[in-house]
Amino acid sequence: MAERLFLIDGTAIVYRAYFAFIRNPLYNSKGQDTSALYGTVNSFLRIIDKYDVKHIAISFDRKEKTFRHQMTDKYKANRPPTPPELIAQIEPIKKFFKLIDLPEYSMAGYEADDVLATLAEKFKSKYDIIIVTGDKDFSQLIEDRVILYDPFKEKITQTKDVLEKYGLKPEQFIDYLALCGDSADNIPGVNGIGPKGATKLLQEFEYLDKIYENLDKISSESIREKLENSRDNAYLSQKLAKIVLDVPIDLVGDENFKFERDNLKKAFDFLKDFELSSIIKKISRKDKNQEIPLEKESASSRIDFEPILIDNEKDFQKLLKELKNKEIIAIDTETTSIDPITAELVGISLCVDNDKAYYLALAHQMAENLEIGTTIEQLKNVLKGKIIIAHNIKYDFMILQNLGWTLTGRLFDTMIADYLLHPTFRHSLSACALREFEHEMIPIKSVIG
């Protein structure tokens, strides 16, 4: 198996990171907006840790106009100006990558897309290429040795995914944009032909040239007229959409691609200056975890934590006494379905500190159980007025309400909190645990089958 080379579309990642926080920007005590900086660095850390990255490079768009602007001054002319708050963060973001010795390749007159595509073309014979971006335009580059990875959606795009989404092969994607255009980049396409029409034509004739060579074979007179009237725009759009593979990058070998995770420590002072302490903790926590030999201790067992089963009245009464003295209690219901209307309660998990949690067995087959009715009633009385924490608390609320317990008072939902902090990320409990604590939860199927 070949080694992997990760090529990061820096411009796309920075924009996505900034707008992910547009409703709730992050500011430090100096009044600096750090949304894009935090989001970009955090995404980068997830990538290198998830995939154990050893070879990587990044590219950013430059301020100069590109060869596409020479074809038409309308190219990307409809885009709003970059927010000044984002502009102020671009250089600090580049400085972070420079501090950790991550190679940046950019060239005047070309976009980051072109630079990354050129690197991919040059090194795909040696590496499996993973282009890190959320930009669909890169779909045209996908092949056996080149795939895309969107770090915000945590989604990999391969040939089969392009076929599934567009009904086309990756090599047809340029002509797809030539026909239906792209409003984001102000690529005109053929007036009157949308995505469905473009896909249908390409499925029948395969490529743009063949479409125009066989206009007489198109049954719809309306479609023929649209194609004839927009021939020049179609071929202009094809040129604008095509990512070039021959940017004259001054690059001899691939030595600069090598990346060591220890390089991240070189940015600690920089991160402290911007008050991104959570990023420093994440880097340090990962380093500490890596010191433990994998053969001696698994990822899940590294947490010093005791689960306690409560399946008899004596232990339950002891637990109630402990709960009376606690102000904050985390709760989770185990049920027979994800539908709160039809689901039946099987058990309840409770946690009041970092060291242990309790599981109340209520309706397990071939096992000891507490009596549901009296257990719910006693919990309702003891937990009244306390702060209740849950993940997707709406579900737990409905389950308990069906049994006569309406949660009241101060309720805190960690799923909502995660959405407010990371609007574009996955918000499942397992995703949050992995992202915030580097803890991989044990899948429920491996526990109960």
C-alpha atoms as one frame of an Amber mdcrd trajectory, in Angstrom:
protein
   0.000   0.000   0.000   1.382   3.397  -1.028   1.967   6.196   1.466  -0.586
   8.995   1.545   0.004  12.633   0.623  -2.529  15.107   2.013  -2.981  18.303
  -0.010  -4.943  20.991   1.837  -7.051  23.605   0.065  -6.199  26.290   2.603
  -8.511  28.947   1.185 -11.575  26.691   1.231 -10.857  25.447   4.762 -10.315
  28.959   6.130 -13.568  30.256   4.633 -15.544  27.305   5.936 -14.001  27.710
   9.393 -14.851  31.412   9.521 -18.459  31.098   8.402 -19.052  28.144  10.711
 -18.872  30.687  13.552 -20.576  33.558  11.761 -23.501  33.623  14.220 -21.329
  33.136  17.288 -17.812  34.435  16.553 -14.965  33.612  18.916 -13.095  36.534
  20.485 -10.141  36.586  22.855  -9.608  39.084  25.672  -7.835  41.424  23.233
 -10.979  41.703  21.146  -9.493  39.692  18.264 -11.826  37.523  16.233 -10.218
  34.065  16.313 -13.043  32.074  14.681 -11.241  31.230  11.438  -7.927  30.642
  13.198  -9.475  28.297  15.767 -11.608  26.452  13.216  -8.768  25.999  10.740
  -6.232  24.761  13.305  -8.800  22.488  14.940  -9.713  20.937  11.583  -6.039
  20.468  10.779  -5.436  18.668  14.080  -8.359  16.329  13.473  -6.964  15.416
  10.071  -3.409  14.667  11.162  -4.533  12.711  14.220  -7.307  10.765  12.537
  -5.146   9.696   9.612  -1.695   9.750  11.232  -0.473  12.109   8.517   3.193
  11.815   7.531   3.230  13.752   4.233   1.306  16.969   3.701   1.277  20.352
   1.932  -1.077  23.337   1.755  -1.970  25.999  -0.792  -3.772  29.335  -0.541
  -5.258  31.571  -3.218  -3.207  34.700  -3.819  -4.413  38.285  -4.125  -3.384
  38.598  -7.780  -5.901  37.878 -10.517  -5.523  34.585 -12.335  -5.370  33.460
 -15.963  -9.139  32.879 -15.747  -9.713  36.593 -15.181  -7.870  37.183 -18.447
 -10.492  35.046 -20.223 -13.358  37.109 -18.781 -13.524  39.919 -16.259 -16.813
  38.451 -15.048 -15.102  35.451 -13.442 -16.020  35.442  -9.726 -17.167  39.048
 -10.132 -20.403  38.375  -8.261 -18.689  37.302  -5.059 -19.102  39.601  -2.040
 -15.919  41.116  -0.638 -14.048  39.099   1.973 -15.098  40.214   5.483 -12.382
  42.328   7.122 -12.557  40.088  10.222 -11.551  37.135   8.047  -8.848  39.074
   6.203  -7.257  39.923   9.560  -6.927  36.192  10.349  -5.428  34.956   7.079
  -1.845  35.971   7.817  -1.932  34.546  11.376  -3.259  31.277   9.929  -0.415
  31.179   7.420   2.024  31.971  10.229   0.768  28.979  12.213   1.468  26.631
   9.313   4.861  28.221   8.761   5.770  27.767  12.438   5.048  24.042  12.273
   7.082  23.707   9.056   4.131  22.806   6.857   5.111  23.553   3.229   2.930
  26.063   1.397   2.836  26.169  -2.404   1.111  29.062  -4.112   1.742  30.905
  -7.366   0.624  34.237  -8.799  -1.786  33.876 -11.696  -3.152  30.539 -10.467
  -5.645  29.409  -7.853  -4.902  27.009  -5.021  -6.974  24.447  -6.965  -4.480
  24.515  -9.821  -1.452  24.253  -7.548  -2.869  21.298  -5.620  -3.962  19.582
  -8.832  -0.446  19.973 -10.222   1.051  18.451  -7.069  -1.450  15.603  -7.232
  -0.608  14.924 -10.882   3.109  15.044 -10.212   3.127  12.704  -7.205   0.145
  10.357  -7.673   2.443   7.661  -9.025   4.230   7.580  -5.645   1.459   8.490
  -3.194  -2.237   7.972  -2.668  -3.471  11.568  -2.882  -6.071  12.959  -0.469
  -7.169  16.496  -1.351  -8.608  18.177   1.746 -11.378  20.500   0.610 -15.110
  21.111   0.552 -14.991  22.462  -3.006 -16.985  20.320  -5.447 -14.858  21.540
  -8.391 -12.145  19.082  -7.335 -14.495  16.238  -8.312 -12.965  16.379 -11.795
  -9.612  15.170 -10.390 -10.891  12.030  -8.673  -9.466   8.716  -9.843  -8.052
   5.537  -8.325  -5.128   7.332  -6.656  -6.869  10.662  -5.951  -9.794  11.206
  -3.556 -11.315  14.153  -1.680 -11.846  14.623   2.052 -14.144  17.250   3.575
 -12.992  17.757   7.205 -16.137  19.614   8.243 -18.514  16.923   7.036 -15.908
  14.222   7.717 -16.767  12.863   4.281 -14.610  11.101   1.711 -15.534  11.460
  -1.972 -14.433   8.821  -4.456 -15.431   7.924  -8.018 -18.505   6.010  -6.862
 -19.704   9.036  -4.893 -19.503  11.308  -7.951 -21.427   8.716  -9.958 -24.041
   8.489  -7.229 -24.493  12.238  -6.769 -24.201  13.505 -10.358 -24.772  10.374
 -12.440 -21.454  11.084 -14.150 -17.822  10.001 -14.097 -15.313  12.435 -12.529
 -13.736  13.154 -15.945 -17.141  14.412 -17.146 -17.439  16.955 -14.351 -15.719
  19.752 -16.293 -18.272  19.445 -19.098 -21.053  19.233 -16.517 -20.045  22.702
 -15.264 -19.610  23.865 -18.861 -23.272  23.082 -19.485 -25.031  24.053 -16.244
 -22.527  26.683 -15.114 -21.563  27.597 -11.563 -23.095  30.676  -9.972 -20.515
  30.662  -7.150 -17.713  31.357  -9.644 -19.930  33.217 -12.136 -19.355  30.551
 -14.786 -22.213  31.131 -17.275 -22.784  27.673 -18.766 -25.555  27.205 -21.325
 -28.492  29.481 -20.651 -31.553  27.407 -19.812 -29.771  24.125 -19.046 -29.627
  23.104 -15.413 -27.958  20.232 -13.558 -30.533  17.628 -14.612 -30.370  18.680
 -18.251 -26.563  18.685 -18.198 -26.453  15.197 -16.700 -28.919  13.847 -19.252
 -26.924  15.223 -22.192 -23.625  13.882 -20.869 -25.092  10.474 -20.122 -26.212
  10.305 -23.745 -23.255  11.908 -25.537 -20.496  11.603 -22.902 -18.583  14.858
 -23.546 -19.211  18.461 -24.601 -17.520  18.035 -27.994 -19.698  15.051 -28.817
 -22.809  16.966 -27.824 -22.005  19.703 -30.345 -20.995  17.156 -32.968 -24.417
  15.538 -32.644 -26.804  18.459 -32.248 -28.973  17.018 -35.009 -29.532  13.907
 -32.904 -31.030  15.853 -29.987 -34.783  15.390 -30.194 -35.750  18.515 -28.262
 -35.747  21.561 -30.508 -35.649  23.822 -27.448 -32.471  22.132 -26.120 -30.827
  22.335 -29.557 -31.511  26.059 -29.761 -30.156  26.680 -26.280 -26.954  24.808
 -27.111 -26.528  26.570 -30.450 -27.107  30.020 -28.936 -24.672  29.410 -26.055
 -21.891  27.553 -27.867 -19.276  30.225 -27.073 -20.341  30.386 -23.411 -20.235
  26.611 -23.128 -16.631  26.397 -24.302 -15.624  29.443 -22.253 -17.195  27.789
 -19.217 -15.302  24.593 -19.967 -12.002  26.487 -19.898 -12.949  28.332 -16.704
 -14.026  25.144 -14.917 -11.001  23.080 -15.877  -8.400  22.851 -13.109  -4.977
  22.917 -14.751  -2.341  20.296 -13.992   0.800  22.074 -15.140   1.436  25.043
 -12.845   5.184  25.812 -13.106   5.945  25.095  -9.443   9.592  25.183  -8.468
   9.651  21.728  -6.925  12.271  19.053  -7.500  11.451  16.305  -5.004   9.029
  15.493  -2.224  11.303  15.901   0.823   9.413  18.988   2.035   6.189  17.029
   2.374   7.417  15.129   5.425   5.622  16.174   8.595   6.363  15.424  12.242
   3.642  15.928  14.850   6.212  17.278  17.297   6.370  20.355  15.062   3.062
  21.472  16.566   4.871  22.421  19.786   6.698  25.117  17.854   3.400  27.023
  17.659   2.616  26.974  21.396   3.750  30.561  22.014   1.783  31.691  18.975
  -1.349  29.892  20.186  -0.909  31.333  23.694  -0.708  34.817  22.202  -4.116
  34.305  20.569  -5.410  32.644  23.771  -6.221  29.351  22.079  -5.515  27.293
  25.187  -7.949  24.543  24.185  -5.853  23.869  21.076  -2.688  23.610  23.180
  -4.444  21.196  25.556  -5.607  19.070  22.649  -2.087  18.838  21.239  -0.607
  18.064  24.657  -3.303  15.528  25.514  -2.692  13.636  22.296   1.049  13.605
  22.949   0.469  12.230  26.459  -1.811   9.505  25.133   0.752   8.482  22.561
   3.268   7.753  25.320   1.175   4.730  26.398   2.027   1.576  24.398  -1.020
   0.490  22.421  -0.420  -3.165  23.168  -0.715  -2.462  26.896  -3.725  -0.209
  26.986  -6.493   0.499  24.499  -7.847   3.958  23.690 -11.025   3.357  25.665
  -9.309   1.915  28.762  -7.072   4.935  29.262  -9.881   6.710  31.088  -9.840
   5.968  34.826 -13.564   5.480  35.288 -15.859   3.061  37.151 -19.286   2.029
  35.817 -21.577   0.835  38.629 -24.638  -1.341  38.047 -27.686  -0.656  40.223
 -30.149  -3.551  40.016 -31.410  -3.898  43.585 -33.269  -1.705  46.048 -30.465
  -1.550  48.643 -27.922  -0.098  46.202 -30.553   2.206  44.748 -31.310   3.743
  48.147 -27.582   4.354  48.718 -27.438   6.095  45.348 -30.420   8.304  46.212
 -28.589   9.519  49.338 -25.576  10.447  47.223 -27.715  12.240  44.646 -29.319
  14.432  47.318 -25.974  16.156  47.927 -25.201  16.810  44.255 -26.159  19.938
  42.339 -25.405  18.800  38.777 -26.452  15.423  37.414 -25.980  13.988  33.923
 -28.691  11.627  32.723 -29.192   9.302  29.767 -31.987   6.873  28.977 -31.514
   3.474  27.355 -34.535   2.411  25.314 -35.780  -0.060  22.714 -36.115   2.494
  19.883 -34.911   5.877  18.657 -38.579   6.897  18.293 -39.525   8.460  21.657
 -43.218   7.811  21.039 -42.921   4.038  20.710 -39.711   3.437  22.688 -39.800
   1.544  25.983 -37.427   2.459  28.803 -34.825  -0.223  29.576 -32.464   1.624
  31.894 -31.191   5.005  33.081 -27.579   6.174  33.386 -26.647   8.805  35.965
 -23.328  10.579  36.503 -22.378  13.122  39.166 -18.576  13.296  38.907 -15.618
  12.369  36.715 -14.767   9.098  38.433 -17.877   6.965  38.143 -21.373   6.599
  36.719 -24.385   4.515  37.632 -26.613   2.406  35.443 -30.105   1.626  36.728
 -31.410  -1.609  35.199 -35.183  -1.350  34.721 -36.379  -3.756  32.043 -33.625
  -6.144  31.009 -34.479  -9.695  30.106 -32.924 -12.502  32.142 -31.485 -10.031
  34.655 -32.274  -8.345  37.963 -34.196  -5.084  37.582 -35.499  -2.239  39.702
 -39.260  -1.629  39.640 -39.818   1.098  37.041 -42.730   2.951  38.641 -41.267
   3.468  42.109 -37.772   4.098  40.727 -39.004   6.895  38.458 -41.037   8.448
  41.257 -38.112   8.481  43.707 -35.688   9.853  41.119 -38.163  12.585  40.223
 -38.315  13.718  43.849 -34.545  13.589  44.480 -33.562  15.357  41.232 -36.139
  18.119  41.566 -34.451  21.549  41.413 -31.071  20.213  40.298 -29.211  21.037
  37.080 -29.846  18.220  34.602 -27.370  17.583  31.773 -28.070  15.324  28.799
 -27.106  14.853  25.180 -30.174  15.433  23.000 -32.237  16.067  26.109 -35.430
  16.407  24.103 -35.427  12.640  23.587 -34.849  11.835  27.266 -37.479  14.433
  28.205 -40.112  12.698  26.070 -39.186   9.209  27.287 -39.470  10.205  30.947
 -42.582  12.293  30.361 -44.293   9.168  29.006 -43.712   7.635  32.462 -45.039
  10.597  34.405 -41.755  12.455  35.027 -41.562  15.898  33.441 -38.055  17.336
  33.692 -38.188  20.904  34.994 -35.776  23.535  36.194 -32.350  24.113  34.699
 -31.681  21.805  31.766 -28.444  21.729  29.763 -28.185  19.936  26.398 -24.608
  19.142  25.298 -25.819  18.464  21.743 -27.165  22.004  21.437 -23.994  23.354
  23.034 -21.885  21.489  20.479 -24.012  22.848  17.637 -23.489  26.399  18.891
 -19.720  25.848  19.074 -19.334  23.763  15.898 -22.336  24.295  13.591 -20.861
  22.305  10.695 -19.577  19.321  12.690 -21.268  16.044  13.595 -23.042  16.290
  16.962 -23.504  12.676  18.042 -22.247  11.795  21.513 -19.531   9.591  20.042
 -18.363  12.394  17.723 -18.240  14.891  20.602 -16.366  12.466  22.871 -13.768
  11.821  20.200 -13.344  15.491  19.316 -13.325  16.963  22.825 -11.667  14.192
  24.841  -9.900  12.035  22.261 -12.037   9.176  23.626 -13.452   6.551  21.303
 -16.737   5.280  22.688 -17.456   1.557  22.651 -20.160   0.924  20.015 -23.372
  -0.353  21.608 -23.432  -3.285  19.166 -20.155  -4.567  20.571 -21.716  -4.558
  24.049 -25.176  -6.041  23.430 -24.730  -7.587  19.965
